């Protein structure tokens, strides 16, 4: 990995953290263990369980796709898989764009990823909400 690529990803991760603290105090965007957002199974919508050791990235409408993509790529390199959660059409749009951008970052290194979407129930301020869960993993795993 080039130094330019590392610096770019570090800057993107910083932006992701900075925006997460301003946007949604109850649903942060920072990279955190899956336990930060309790996941509950949703009937007929996937098992609701976070992938073992998966990092959860929470995306909002105002999240920058390139910043989220840098975080996704970094987690994929480090752990091999990541989980992205979004609530609403705008946030889901940003999340999907981030996955596409992350794929292009990783393809430069010969790594291909796949995205498995599902629904998940999350608790925000003691209110149950349905979120989109994107499990991103290396192709073939």
C-alpha positions in Angstrom: 0.0 0.0 0.0 1.4 3.4 -0.9 2.0 6.2 1.5 -0.3 8.4 -0.5 -3.1 5.8 -0.2 -2.5 5.6 3.6 -2.7 9.3 4.1 -5.8 9.6 2.0 -7.5 6.9 4.1 -6.5 8.5 7.4 -7.9 11.8 6.3 -11.2 10.1 5.2 -11.5 8.3 8.6 -10.9 11.6 10.4 -13.7 13.2 8.3 -16.0 10.3 9.1 -15.4 10.7 12.8 -15.8 14.4 12.7 -19.1 14.2 10.8 -20.4 11.4 13.0 -20.2 13.5 16.1 -22.1 16.4 14.5 -24.8 14.5 12.7 -26.5 12.0 14.9 -25.7 12.0 18.6 -27.9 8.9 19.1 -26.5 6.9 16.2 -22.8 7.7 15.6 -20.9 7.0 12.4 -17.6 6.2 14.1 -16.1 2.8 13.7 -17.2 0.9 16.8 -17.8 -2.6 18.0 -21.1 -4.1 16.9 -22.4 -3.8 20.5 -22.8 0.0 20.2 -26.0 -0.5 18.2 -27.9 -3.4 19.6 -29.1 -5.6 16.8 -32.4 -7.4 17.0 -33.6 -10.0 14.6 -36.3 -8.9 12.2 -38.7 -11.6 11.1 -38.1 -12.7 7.6 -35.3 -10.1 7.2 -32.1 -11.8 8.0 -30.8 -13.1 11.3 -29.9 -9.6 12.8 -26.6 -10.9 14.1 -23.5 -8.9 13.4 -20.8 -10.8 11.6 -18.3 -12.1 14.2 -15.7 -9.4 15.0 -17.3 -7.1 12.4 -16.9 -3.3 12.7 -20.1 -1.4 12.4 -20.1 1.8 10.3 -23.2 3.9 10.7 -24.0 6.2 7.8 -26.3 9.2 7.6 -27.6 11.3 4.8 -24.8 13.8 5.4 -22.0 11.3 5.5 -19.4 11.7 2.7 -19.3 8.5 0.6 -15.5 8.9 0.0 -14.9 9.1 3.8 -17.1 6.1 4.5 -15.4 4.2 1.6 -12.0 4.9 3.2 -13.2 3.5 6.5 -14.7 0.4 4.8 -11.5 -0.3 2.9 -9.4 0.1 6.0 -11.6 -2.3 8.0 -11.7 -4.8 5.1 -7.9 -4.7 5.0 -7.6 -5.1 8.7 -10.4 -7.5 9.6 -11.6 -8.9 6.2 -15.2 -7.8 6.6 -17.2 -4.8 7.7 -20.8 -4.0 8.5 -22.5 -0.7 7.4 -25.9 0.4 8.8 -28.1 3.1 7.5 -31.7 4.3 8.2 -33.6 6.0 5.4 -33.3 6.4 1.7 -30.7 9.2 1.8 -28.4 7.4 4.2 -28.7 4.1 2.3 -27.9 6.0 -1.0 -24.7 7.3 0.7 -23.8 3.9 2.0 -24.2 2.2 -1.4 -22.0 4.8 -3.1 -19.4 4.3 -0.3 -19.4 0.5 -1.0 -18.8 1.2 -4.7 -16.0 3.6 -4.0 -14.4 1.2 -1.5 -14.5 -1.5 -4.1 -12.5 0.6 -6.5 -9.9 1.4 -3.7 -9.5 -2.3 -2.9 -9.4 -3.4 -6.5 -6.2 -1.4 -6.9 -4.7 -3.9 -4.5 -6.2 -7.0 -6.2 -9.0 -7.4 -3.5 -12.6 -7.7 -4.6 -15.5 -7.3 -2.3 -19.2 -8.4 -2.2 -22.1 -6.7 -0.4 -24.9 -8.7 1.3 -27.9 -6.4 2.2 -30.4 -7.2 4.9 -32.8 -5.5 7.3 -32.0 -5.2 11.0 -33.9 -3.7 13.9 -31.9 -1.2 15.9 -32.7 0.7 19.1 -32.2 4.5 19.0 -33.2 6.5 22.0 -35.3 3.6 23.3 -37.2 3.4 19.9 -37.0 0.5 17.6 -36.1 1.4 14.0 -35.6 -0.7 10.9 -32.2 -0.2 9.3 -30.5 -1.5 6.2 -27.5 -3.7 7.0 -24.8 -4.1 4.4 -22.3 -6.9 5.2 -19.2 -6.3 3.1 -16.6 -9.0 2.8 -13.9 -10.2 0.5 -15.2 -12.1 -2.5 -15.0 -15.8 -1.9 -15.1 -15.7 1.9 
